[in-house]
Amino acid sequence: MKRTSESITGIISLVLSLIPILLILLSVVFVSGQGGWMLGLLLFMVGIIFEVAALILGVIGILQKAKGRVTAFLGTAISTAYSICLLYLALT
């Protein structure tokens, strides 16, 4: 079976896995400023939600047979690496 194009869920997974990196940078800027710790925490939590969604959509994109899987694999790999780094930082 010939693969037609990249899967939509894979593309969304890749985009959603890159957004939290920007949100973490924004949260660091807000936390370092005065009085912005609550906004920084909110951005951090939204980033975690995006990573979980990117991981789930990436797995769905990888399991599609008729579509390309490159973007789904990249999105899943980035979100998994991000989650492992957060887990490491939380445990140390």
C-alpha positions as CSV (number, residue, x, y, z in Angstrom):
1,M,0.0,0.0,0.0
2,K,1.4,3.3,-1.0
3,R,1.5,6.1,1.5
4,T,-0.3,9.2,0.2
5,S,0.8,12.1,2.4
6,E,1.8,12.9,6.0
7,S,-0.9,12.2,8.6
8,I,-2.8,15.2,10.0
9,T,-2.5,13.9,13.5
10,G,1.3,13.6,13.0
11,I,1.6,17.2,11.9
12,I,-0.5,18.4,14.8
13,S,1.6,16.3,17.2
14,L,4.8,17.9,15.9
15,V,3.3,21.4,16.3
16,L,1.9,20.7,19.8
17,S,5.3,19.2,20.9
18,L,7.1,22.4,19.9
19,I,4.7,24.9,21.5
20,P,5.6,24.0,25.1
21,I,9.3,24.8,24.6
22,L,8.2,28.4,23.9
23,L,5.9,28.3,26.8
24,I,8.7,27.2,29.1
25,L,10.8,30.1,28.0
26,L,8.0,32.5,28.6
27,S,7.3,31.0,32.0
28,V,11.0,31.5,33.0
29,V,10.8,35.1,31.9
30,F,7.6,35.7,34.0
31,V,8.8,33.8,37.0
32,S,12.1,35.8,37.1
33,G,10.1,39.0,37.0
34,Q,8.2,40.4,40.0
35,G,4.7,39.0,40.7
36,G,4.5,36.8,37.6
37,W,4.9,33.4,39.3
38,M,1.3,32.5,39.0
39,L,1.3,33.2,35.2
40,G,4.5,31.3,34.9
41,L,3.0,28.3,36.7
42,L,-0.1,28.5,34.4
43,L,2.1,28.5,31.3
44,F,4.1,25.6,32.6
45,M,0.9,23.5,33.2
46,V,-0.5,24.4,29.8
47,G,2.8,23.2,28.3
48,I,2.4,19.8,30.1
49,I,-1.1,19.5,28.7
50,F,0.2,20.2,25.2
51,E,2.9,17.6,25.6
52,V,0.4,14.9,26.7
53,A,-1.8,15.7,23.7
54,A,1.2,15.7,21.4
55,L,2.2,12.2,22.7
56,I,-1.3,10.8,22.2
57,L,-1.7,12.3,18.7
58,G,1.8,11.1,17.8
59,V,1.0,7.5,18.7
60,I,-2.3,7.7,16.7
61,G,-0.3,9.1,13.7
62,I,2.3,6.4,14.0
63,L,-0.4,3.7,13.9
64,Q,-2.0,5.0,10.6
65,K,-1.1,2.6,7.8
66,A,-2.0,4.7,4.7
67,K,-0.3,8.0,5.7
68,G,3.3,9.1,6.2
69,R,4.6,8.7,9.7
70,V,7.7,10.9,9.8
71,T,6.0,14.0,11.5
72,A,4.2,11.7,13.9
73,F,7.4,10.0,14.9
74,L,9.2,13.4,15.4
75,G,6.3,14.8,17.4
76,T,6.2,11.7,19.6
77,A,10.0,11.7,20.1
78,I,10.1,15.4,21.0
79,S,7.2,15.1,23.5
80,T,8.7,12.0,25.1
81,A,12.1,13.6,25.5
82,Y,10.5,16.7,27.0
83,S,8.5,14.5,29.4
84,I,11.5,12.6,30.5
85,C,13.5,15.8,31.1
86,L,10.7,17.2,33.2
87,L,10.4,13.9,35.2
88,Y,14.2,14.0,35.7
89,L,14.1,17.6,36.9
90,A,11.2,16.8,39.2
91,L,12.9,13.9,40.8
92,T,16.3,15.6,41.4
